[in-house]
Amino acid sequence: MTEDLAKRVAAYKAVDNHVKNGHIVGIGSGTTIKHAIRRIKQNQLDVKCIAISLEEKELLTENGIPLTDLQINPVIDVFIDGFDELDAETKALIAGDCGRVTRVQLMANAAKHTVFIA
């Protein structure tokens, strides 16, 4: 299985198992999340999304998925994001873009459920 296929399978499972109609969904960033966005569209889910990056906002808009923000929806039903590695000693998630850490923390804190995809 290629790395991209593994990411797609994991992202699809995350959406299929955790995202339901009516949910407010926090969307992280990266290649795995692009697959999750496509799955939301494929499943024709009636959701609103809050994205942490401009690139994902644009992809959500291109796919006809409505956007919202934390001011309007301060509680997120589920936040989905990817990460690159897990520090075995500290159990810390390590992601490629350190500049987004604050946005990820805000989303994770606002979420009832958080799903991180490796």
Residue frames as a rotation matrix with the C-alpha (Angstrom) as fourth column:
MET 1
0.591 0.806 0.000 0.00
0.806 -0.591 0.000 0.00
0.000 0.000 -1.000 0.00
THR 2
-0.232 -0.662 0.713 1.41
0.593 -0.677 -0.437 3.38
0.772 0.321 0.549 -0.96
GLU 3
-0.829 -0.134 -0.544 1.69
0.535 -0.475 -0.699 6.17
-0.164 -0.870 0.465 1.60
ASP 4
-0.835 0.547 -0.054 -0.96
-0.539 -0.795 0.277 8.24
0.108 0.261 0.959 -0.20
LEU 5
-0.188 0.784 -0.592 -3.37
-0.154 0.572 0.806 5.30
0.970 0.242 0.013 -0.29
ALA 6
-0.405 -0.019 -0.914 -2.81
0.814 0.448 -0.370 4.68
0.417 -0.894 -0.166 3.43
LYS 7
-0.964 0.051 -0.261 -3.54
0.081 -0.878 -0.471 8.35
-0.253 -0.476 0.842 4.16
ARG 8
-0.591 0.786 -0.179 -6.71
-0.625 -0.307 0.718 8.22
0.509 0.536 0.673 2.06
VAL 9
-0.157 0.517 -0.841 -7.96
0.319 0.833 0.453 5.05
0.935 -0.197 -0.296 3.77
ALA 10
-0.613 -0.140 -0.777 -7.29
0.789 -0.053 -0.613 6.54
0.045 -0.989 0.143 7.23
ALA 11
-0.955 0.262 -0.138 -8.96
-0.252 -0.964 -0.088 9.85
-0.156 -0.050 0.987 6.33
TYR 12
-0.400 0.846 -0.353 -12.02
-0.428 0.169 0.888 8.09
0.810 0.506 0.295 4.90
LYS 13
-0.217 0.285 -0.934 -12.35
0.683 0.728 0.064 5.96
0.698 -0.623 -0.352 8.05
ALA 14
-0.869 -0.146 -0.473 -12.07
0.459 -0.595 -0.660 9.06
-0.185 -0.791 0.584 10.24
VAL 15
-0.772 0.626 -0.110 -14.89
-0.625 -0.716 0.312 10.78
0.117 0.310 0.944 8.33
ASP 16
-0.261 0.706 -0.658 -17.05
-0.206 0.625 0.753 7.65
0.943 0.332 -0.018 8.07
ASN 17
-0.225 0.097 -0.970 -16.74
0.754 0.647 -0.111 6.88
0.617 -0.756 -0.219 11.79
HIS 18
-0.518 -0.161 -0.840 -16.85
0.800 -0.437 -0.410 10.35
-0.301 -0.885 0.355 13.33
VAL 19
-0.935 0.170 -0.310 -18.56
-0.243 -0.946 0.214 12.92
-0.257 0.276 0.926 11.07
LYS 20
-0.450 0.869 0.207 -22.36
0.831 0.492 -0.259 13.01
-0.327 0.056 -0.943 11.01
ASN 21
-0.178 0.517 0.837 -25.00
0.597 -0.619 0.509 15.26
0.782 0.591 -0.198 9.43
GLY 22
0.801 0.558 0.217 -25.46
0.241 -0.632 0.737 18.45
0.548 -0.538 -0.641 11.41
HIS 23
0.452 -0.701 -0.552 -21.93
0.849 0.148 0.507 18.40
-0.274 -0.698 0.662 12.84
ILE 24
0.877 -0.477 -0.063 -19.60
-0.480 -0.860 -0.172 21.34
0.027 0.181 -0.983 13.16
VAL 25
0.792 -0.604 0.095 -16.28
0.608 0.794 -0.023 19.93
-0.061 0.076 0.995 11.97
GLY 26
0.591 -0.727 -0.350 -12.84
-0.494 -0.669 0.556 21.35
-0.638 -0.155 -0.754 12.68
ILE 27
0.940 -0.277 0.199 -10.50
0.325 0.551 -0.768 20.73
0.103 0.787 0.609 9.76
GLY 28
0.372 -0.899 -0.230 -6.73
0.189 -0.170 0.967 20.61
-0.909 -0.404 0.106 10.19
SER 29
0.600 -0.227 -0.767 -4.27
-0.754 -0.480 -0.449 20.86
-0.266 0.848 -0.459 7.34
GLY 30
-0.421 -0.870 0.255 -2.08
-0.629 0.483 0.609 18.70
-0.653 0.096 -0.751 5.16
THR 31
-0.715 0.030 -0.699 -2.33
-0.632 0.401 0.663 15.95
0.300 0.916 -0.268 2.59
THR 32
-0.888 0.407 -0.215 -4.36
0.455 0.849 -0.271 13.58
0.072 -0.338 -0.938 4.77
ILE 33
-0.450 0.736 -0.506 -6.94
0.178 -0.481 -0.858 16.27
-0.875 -0.476 0.085 5.49
LYS 34
-0.571 0.230 -0.788 -7.46
-0.789 -0.419 0.449 16.87
-0.227 0.878 0.421 1.77
HIS 35
-0.832 0.275 -0.482 -8.69
0.028 0.888 0.459 13.27
0.554 0.369 -0.746 1.56
ALA 36
-0.680 0.598 -0.424 -11.03
0.624 0.169 -0.763 13.88
-0.385 -0.783 -0.488 4.52
ILE 37
-0.471 0.493 -0.731 -12.53
-0.420 -0.855 -0.306 16.91
-0.776 0.163 0.610 2.77
ARG 38
-0.678 0.196 -0.709 -13.13
-0.670 0.234 0.705 14.88
0.304 0.952 -0.027 -0.38
ARG 39
-0.835 0.363 -0.414 -14.82
0.430 0.899 -0.080 12.17
0.343 -0.245 -0.907 1.71
ILE 40
-0.588 0.653 -0.477 -17.15
0.203 -0.451 -0.869 14.69
-0.783 -0.608 0.133 3.35
LYS 41
-0.401 0.420 -0.814 -18.21
-0.835 -0.534 0.136 15.75
-0.377 0.734 0.565 -0.15
GLN 42
-0.789 0.059 -0.611 -18.54
-0.336 0.791 0.511 12.14
0.514 0.609 -0.605 -1.41
ASN 43
-0.769 0.481 -0.421 -20.76
0.638 0.624 -0.452 11.26
0.045 -0.616 -0.787 1.54
GLN 44
-0.314 0.642 0.700 -22.85
0.224 -0.666 0.712 14.41
0.923 0.380 0.066 0.92
LEU 45
-0.269 0.149 -0.951 -22.71
0.959 0.136 -0.250 15.24
0.092 -0.979 -0.180 4.61
ASP 46
0.468 0.508 0.723 -24.67
0.330 -0.860 0.390 18.27
0.819 0.056 -0.570 5.79
VAL 47
0.303 -0.491 -0.817 -21.95
0.933 -0.023 0.359 19.85
-0.195 -0.871 0.451 7.93
LYS 48
0.922 -0.233 0.307 -20.26
-0.147 -0.949 -0.281 23.18
0.357 0.214 -0.909 8.50
CYS 49
0.476 -0.834 -0.279 -16.49
0.839 0.526 -0.138 23.30
0.262 -0.169 0.950 8.74
ILE 50
0.915 -0.395 -0.076 -13.92
-0.329 -0.845 0.422 25.46
-0.231 -0.361 -0.903 10.47
ALA 51
0.707 -0.706 0.045 -10.51
0.558 0.518 -0.648 25.23
0.434 0.484 0.760 8.79
ILE 52
0.597 -0.552 -0.582 -7.21
0.438 -0.383 0.813 26.21
-0.672 -0.741 0.013 10.35
SER 53
-0.523 -0.846 -0.106 -5.57
0.332 -0.317 0.888 27.13
-0.785 0.429 0.446 7.04
LEU 54
-0.091 0.422 -0.902 -6.43
-0.685 -0.684 -0.251 29.19
-0.723 0.595 0.351 3.99
GLU 55
-0.780 -0.271 -0.565 -5.61
-0.614 0.511 0.602 26.27
0.126 0.816 -0.565 1.68
GLU 56
-0.868 0.494 -0.045 -8.16
0.490 0.840 -0.233 24.02
-0.077 -0.224 -0.971 3.37
LYS 57
-0.240 0.793 -0.559 -10.75
0.021 -0.572 -0.820 26.84
-0.971 -0.209 0.120 3.43
GLU 58
-0.323 0.052 -0.945 -10.36
-0.882 -0.378 0.281 27.15
-0.342 0.924 0.168 -0.33
LEU 59
-0.932 -0.055 -0.358 -10.67
-0.205 0.895 0.396 23.38
0.299 0.443 -0.845 -0.83
LEU 60
-0.645 0.757 -0.103 -13.81
0.507 0.323 -0.799 23.27
-0.572 -0.568 -0.592 1.34
THR 61
-0.095 0.594 -0.799 -15.33
-0.391 -0.760 -0.519 26.12
-0.915 0.263 0.305 -0.67
GLU 62
-0.587 -0.203 -0.784 -14.39
-0.810 0.134 0.572 24.47
-0.011 0.970 -0.243 -3.99
ASN 63
-0.931 0.208 -0.301 -16.18
0.176 0.976 0.130 21.32
0.321 0.068 -0.945 -2.80
GLY 64
-0.226 0.923 0.310 -19.32
-0.186 -0.354 0.917 23.22
0.956 0.149 0.252 -1.79
ILE 65
-0.004 0.158 -0.987 -18.87
0.876 0.478 0.073 22.58
0.483 -0.864 -0.140 1.94
PRO 66
0.675 0.367 0.640 -20.08
0.123 -0.911 0.393 25.53
0.727 -0.187 -0.660 4.05
LEU 67
-0.460 -0.874 -0.159 -17.64
0.479 -0.093 -0.873 27.34
0.748 -0.477 0.461 6.33
THR 68
0.831 0.548 0.091 -18.18
0.234 -0.493 0.838 28.76
0.504 -0.675 -0.538 9.79
ASP 69
-0.192 -0.937 0.293 -15.86
-0.126 -0.273 -0.954 30.01
0.973 -0.220 -0.066 12.53
LEU 70
-0.542 -0.124 -0.831 -15.25
0.702 0.478 -0.529 29.69
0.463 -0.870 -0.172 16.26
GLN 71
-0.966 0.254 0.048 -17.01
-0.244 -0.840 -0.485 32.99
-0.083 -0.480 0.873 17.02
ILE 72
-0.193 0.942 -0.273 -20.25
-0.885 -0.047 0.463 31.68
0.424 0.331 0.843 15.52
ASN 73
0.769 0.384 -0.511 -19.76
-0.202 0.905 0.375 28.06
0.607 -0.185 0.773 16.63
PRO 74
0.143 -0.780 0.609 -17.54
-0.947 -0.287 -0.146 27.98
0.289 -0.555 -0.780 19.73
VAL 75
0.007 -0.109 0.994 -18.13
-0.514 0.852 0.097 24.23
-0.858 -0.512 -0.050 20.20
ILE 76
-0.238 -0.191 -0.952 -16.92
-0.940 0.293 0.176 21.81
0.246 0.937 -0.249 17.53
ASP 77
0.792 0.574 0.207 -18.42
-0.605 0.784 0.140 18.32
-0.082 -0.236 0.968 17.34
VAL 78
0.692 -0.623 0.365 -15.25
0.536 0.782 0.318 16.76
-0.483 -0.024 0.875 15.95
PHE 79
0.572 -0.638 -0.516 -11.81
-0.727 -0.685 0.041 18.09
-0.379 0.352 -0.856 15.00
ILE 80
0.840 -0.303 0.451 -9.84
0.434 0.873 -0.222 16.07
-0.326 0.382 0.865 12.44
ASP 81
0.634 -0.712 -0.302 -6.14
-0.764 -0.636 -0.108 16.63
-0.115 0.299 -0.947 11.80
GLY 82
0.824 -0.459 -0.333 -3.09
0.258 0.826 -0.501 14.71
0.504 0.327 0.799 10.70
PHE 83
0.685 -0.708 0.168 0.35
-0.596 -0.412 0.689 14.44
-0.419 -0.573 -0.705 12.22
ASP 84
0.403 -0.632 -0.662 3.74
-0.723 0.224 -0.653 13.22
0.561 0.742 -0.367 11.07
GLU 85
-0.303 -0.527 -0.794 5.11
0.134 0.801 -0.583 11.37
0.944 -0.283 -0.172 14.09
LEU 86
0.841 0.517 0.160 4.50
-0.153 -0.056 0.987 10.54
0.519 -0.854 0.032 17.72
ASP 87
-0.241 -0.903 0.355 7.24
-0.700 -0.091 -0.708 11.04
0.672 -0.420 -0.610 20.32
ALA 88
0.117 0.308 -0.944 7.16
0.202 0.923 0.327 7.68
0.972 -0.229 0.046 22.12
GLU 89
-0.670 -0.472 -0.573 8.57
0.634 0.038 -0.772 9.12
0.387 -0.881 0.274 25.34
THR 90
-0.944 0.257 -0.205 6.40
-0.093 -0.806 -0.585 12.21
-0.315 -0.533 0.785 25.77
LYS 91
-0.300 0.845 0.442 3.42
0.829 0.461 -0.318 11.03
-0.472 0.271 -0.839 23.68
ALA 92
-0.088 0.196 -0.977 3.60
-0.180 -0.967 -0.178 14.40
-0.980 0.160 0.120 21.88
LEU 93
0.600 0.333 0.728 2.27
0.668 0.293 -0.684 14.65
-0.441 0.896 -0.047 18.33
ILE 94
-0.352 -0.770 -0.531 4.75
0.121 -0.601 0.790 16.13
-0.928 0.214 0.305 15.89
ALA 95
0.677 0.598 0.428 3.44
0.562 -0.046 -0.826 17.91
-0.474 0.800 -0.368 12.79
GLY 96
-0.012 -0.755 0.655 5.38
0.996 -0.064 -0.056 19.47
0.084 0.652 0.753 9.95
ASP 97
-0.114 0.055 0.992 4.08
0.333 -0.938 0.090 23.04
0.936 0.341 0.089 10.25
CYS 98
-0.504 -0.169 -0.847 4.96
0.856 0.026 -0.515 24.38
0.109 -0.985 0.132 13.70
GLY 99
-0.982 0.095 0.164 3.34
-0.092 -0.995 0.024 27.73
0.165 0.009 0.986 12.88
ARG 100
-0.235 0.969 -0.079 -0.12
-0.364 -0.012 0.931 26.20
0.901 0.247 0.356 13.16
VAL 101
-0.719 -0.126 -0.684 0.28
0.458 0.654 -0.602 24.83
0.523 -0.746 -0.412 16.70
THR 102
-0.917 0.384 -0.109 -1.81
-0.156 -0.596 -0.788 27.59
-0.368 -0.705 0.606 18.33
ARG 103
-0.320 0.835 -0.448 -4.65
-0.929 -0.183 0.322 27.13
0.186 0.519 0.834 15.84
VAL 104
-0.297 0.159 -0.942 -4.61
-0.075 0.979 0.189 23.36
0.952 0.127 -0.279 16.37
GLN 105
-0.900 -0.072 -0.430 -4.72
0.411 0.192 -0.891 23.84
0.146 -0.979 -0.143 20.16
LEU 106
-0.728 0.680 -0.090 -7.68
-0.608 -0.701 -0.373 26.24
-0.316 -0.217 0.924 19.87
MET 107
-0.122 0.693 -0.710 -9.60
-0.800 0.355 0.483 23.78
0.587 0.627 0.512 17.69
ALA 108
-0.461 -0.111 -0.881 -8.77
0.204 0.952 -0.227 20.76
0.864 -0.284 -0.416 19.84
ASN 109
-0.979 0.081 -0.190 -9.86
0.169 -0.215 -0.962 22.62
-0.118 -0.973 0.197 22.99
ALA 110
-0.511 0.832 -0.216 -13.17
-0.819 -0.547 -0.173 23.61
-0.262 0.088 0.961 21.36
ALA 111
-0.310 0.341 -0.888 -13.88
-0.634 0.621 0.460 20.06
0.708 0.706 0.024 20.15
LYS 112
0.548 0.553 0.627 -16.03
-0.824 0.487 0.290 17.45
-0.145 -0.675 0.723 21.86
HIS 113
0.725 -0.342 0.598 -13.99
0.301 0.938 0.171 14.79
-0.620 0.056 0.783 20.02
THR 114
0.339 -0.701 -0.627 -10.58
-0.850 -0.514 0.116 14.99
-0.404 0.494 -0.770 18.37
VAL 115
0.847 -0.105 0.521 -9.33
0.280 0.922 -0.269 12.57
-0.452 0.373 0.810 15.73
PHE 116
0.226 -0.850 -0.477 -5.64
-0.791 -0.445 0.419 12.65
-0.569 0.283 -0.772 14.80
ILE 117
0.986 0.115 0.121 -4.64
-0.007 0.754 -0.657 10.67
-0.166 0.647 0.744 11.72
ALA 118
0.175 -0.983 0.048 -1.08
-0.223 0.008 0.975 9.36
-0.959 -0.181 -0.218 11.41
